[in-house]
Amino acid sequence: MSEWLPVIIIGLVIGLVLGPVMWLKPNRRDRQLADLRSRAARAGITVQIQALPATAGRGTAAVYSHRWQDRKGLRVGWTLQRQRVAHELNFAGRWDWGSGPAAPKSAWHYLHQLLEKVPVNTYAVVATDVGLGIQWEESGGGQTFAQLLSALAEFGPLIEGAIRKPSPVRPVEN
């Protein structure tokens, strides 16, 4: 037994050293998220983690935002949230406004089109000072990611133009 004691001690020491190292090693899901977020950054998309809408439960999810070209004069601060049930009183089927203000009506046409193109695992569409964002589960692979990027690239500029406050008209001097 005394000759096995050093072997057991060495085994325990190796386990104590390798255990935490292996625990810190990113798993497959962490590597996928890092890859998605890196690809988003290369495409000019800002990624932020935000709390889920109340209708989606507790927790957080990433918001991928297409940055505004010119942030001045935009009416932002609105959120479209996926609801648990579709209802005719909602903005669009299962989508309705969050607790804040609604988007300007001039953007509603584009928002209806955007909602048809967002991935099925989308929780919310948000307009912040940063840009137009889509909060989603970050799942579904490359095709879903491409769908999200395409929707943001197509509708980001259109919605930006639609939510811009009209500039005041100055009288012409004679």
C-alpha angles and dihedrals in degrees: 000000000000091000091056094052096081090048091051092047092049090049091051092048091050090048091050091051099041097040097070091039092055090044090057093049109107115249125225094271092050090052091049091051092048090051093049093048092046091051090048091052091051088052091053095255120141116221121205131169114232137171115270119254113265090250090061096052130238127332138054138279136186122267113209108204131196103214119238115249091220116014095192118107098008123142101225136153097088128122133196110206131195107243127214092242134028113244134175090233091061121095092252121355105288094005126091140155121279123233093287130069125309122247117266111277089240088072098046095092091055092043091055089052092046092052089057090056104041118103116269090244093064119128102184148353112221137186112206135159087270098055147274108324139191118206110208144154095258091232135115100073133249096325092056090046090051089049090053094048091048093050092049094046093048100043103028095079093040093052091044090058092045096052096046114116111243112255115243115261113237119213115248113244118224 
